Amino acid sequence: MAASTHYRAKVAALSRGRTPDDVELIEARRSYRAEKLAEHIAKVVAEAPPLTPEQRDRLAVLLRGGAA
């Protein structure tokens, strides 16, 4: 089972009794999205040819929130 399934279930459970601006619900959604992104990145990296150091650096900048 994917780790994101845990976070998706937590979001679903918290969504039932909390307002959309609840801090714990917001953090659960953030964790779910981060895990989904991590799973996607892992899949793409596993299927792709090796990246050059420059390509890795460019992608790292994007993940840190900068412009590439």
Stockholm file with secondary structure:
# STOCKHOLM 1.0

chainA/1-68         MAASTHYRAKVAALSRGRTPDDVELIEARRSYRAEKLAEHIAKVVAEAPPLTPEQRDRLAVLLRGGAA
#=GR chainA/1-68 SS CCHHHHHHHHHHHHHHHSCTTCHHHHHHHHHHHHHHHHHHHHHHHHHSCCCCHHHHHHHHHHHTTCCC
#=GC SS_cons        CCHHHHHHHHHHHHHHHSCTTCHHHHHHHHHHHHHHHHHHHHHHHHHSCCCCHHHHHHHHHHHTTCCC
//
